Amino acid sequence: MEQRFWSKVNKTETCWLWTASTKNGYGRFMVDKKGWPAHRYSYTITNGEIPEALVVRHTCDNPPCVNPSHLLVGTNKENSADMIERNRHPRLKGEKHGRSKLTNDDVHEIRILRGFDFTYKELAKMYSVTFASIGRILNKRSWDHI
């Protein structure tokens, strides 16, 4: 089982990235017809059982990472504190969100440029984001606070 698990991992210099099935960005690994979060399975096979009521936290803030040296157990409260401390709280919007690729000014420009007949594809390439991201911005399903 472990051999099958590790065959689905791309080991980079830092993170070990899960390359198979994902859910909400986190790897999924099937064991006896039960889906495991891949980072929890990695922790379990390298460190043993996860104590009840604890979660496995990422020190690297990279959901597909299964590198055991990037994983530690903790409480939900600690996990939430990590998220807030690292600016990854879902309520943080726009450029305040720690993973934002765009600034508020970028979003203003995207909306203006669309009025000059730039295509979604052109805008995505200009700002190094996906076609879908441009669509969400222009339809105000994201960055709706601007």
VENRA-V67644 format. One record per residue. N is the residue number from 1. RES is the residue in three letters. D_CENTER is the distance of its C-alpha to the mean C-alpha in Angstrom with 1 decimal. Layout:
N & RES & D_CENTER
N & RES & D_CENTER
This chain:
1 & MET & 25.7
2 & GLU & 24.2
3 & GLN & 25.2
4 & ARG & 23.5
5 & PHE & 20.3
6 & TRP & 20.3
7 & SER & 21.4
8 & LYS & 17.9
9 & VAL & 16.4
10 & ASN & 16.4
11 & LYS & 17.4
12 & THR & 16.8
13 & GLU & 18.6
14 & THR & 15.8
15 & CYS & 12.9
16 & TRP & 13.9
17 & LEU & 11.6
18 & TRP & 12.0
19 & THR & 13.7
20 & ALA & 14.9
21 & SER & 14.0
22 & THR & 10.6
23 & LYS & 10.2
24 & ASN & 7.4
25 & GLY & 5.1
26 & TYR & 7.3
27 & GLY & 10.4
28 & ARG & 13.7
29 & PHE & 17.1
30 & MET & 20.4
31 & VAL & 23.2
32 & ASP & 26.5
33 & LYS & 25.1
34 & LYS & 22.5
35 & GLY & 18.7
36 & TRP & 17.1
37 & PRO & 13.5
38 & ALA & 13.6
39 & HIS & 12.8
40 & ARG & 15.6
41 & TYR & 17.9
42 & SER & 17.4
43 & TYR & 18.3
44 & THR & 21.2
45 & ILE & 22.8
46 & THR & 22.8
47 & ASN & 23.6
48 & GLY & 25.1
49 & GLU & 24.7
50 & ILE & 22.2
51 & PRO & 24.6
52 & GLU & 24.8
53 & ALA & 22.9
54 & LEU & 20.5
55 & VAL & 16.7
56 & VAL & 15.0
57 & ARG & 13.0
58 & HIS & 10.9
59 & THR & 12.9
60 & CYS & 10.7
61 & ASP & 7.5
62 & ASN & 5.7
63 & PRO & 4.8
64 & PRO & 7.1
65 & CYS & 9.6
66 & VAL & 12.8
67 & ASN & 15.1
68 & PRO & 17.4
69 & SER & 18.2
70 & HIS & 14.6
71 & LEU & 15.0
72 & LEU & 17.4
73 & VAL & 18.6
74 & GLY & 19.1
75 & THR & 19.8
76 & ASN & 17.7
77 & LYS & 19.3
78 & GLU & 18.2
79 & ASN & 14.6
80 & SER & 15.0
81 & ALA & 16.9
82 & ASP & 14.2
83 & MET & 11.9
84 & ILE & 14.9
85 & GLU & 16.1
86 & ARG & 13.1
87 & ASN & 13.0
88 & ARG & 9.7
89 & HIS & 12.0
90 & PRO & 11.6
91 & ARG & 15.2
92 & LEU & 14.9
93 & LYS & 15.4
94 & GLY & 15.8
95 & GLU & 16.3
96 & LYS & 16.1
97 & HIS & 12.4
98 & GLY & 11.1
99 & ARG & 8.7
100 & SER & 11.5
101 & LYS & 13.1
102 & LEU & 16.2
103 & THR & 18.9
104 & ASN & 21.1
105 & ASP & 23.8
106 & ASP & 21.7
107 & VAL & 21.3
108 & HIS & 25.0
109 & GLU & 25.9
110 & ILE & 23.9
111 & ARG & 25.8
112 & ILE & 29.0
113 & LEU & 28.7
114 & ARG & 28.0
115 & GLY & 31.5
116 & PHE & 32.9
117 & ASP & 31.9
118 & PHE & 29.0
119 & THR & 27.1
120 & TYR & 23.4
121 & LYS & 23.1
122 & GLU & 25.0
123 & LEU & 22.9
124 & ALA & 19.6
125 & LYS & 21.2
126 & MET & 22.6
127 & TYR & 19.4
128 & SER & 17.1
129 & VAL & 14.9
130 & THR & 15.1
131 & PHE & 18.2
132 & ALA & 16.3
133 & SER & 14.9
134 & ILE & 18.6
135 & GLY & 19.8
136 & ARG & 17.8
137 & ILE & 19.1
138 & LEU & 22.6
139 & ASN & 22.7
140 & LYS & 21.4
141 & ARG & 18.7
142 & SER & 16.5
143 & TRP & 18.0
144 & ASP & 20.8
145 & HIS & 21.9
146 & ILE & 23.4
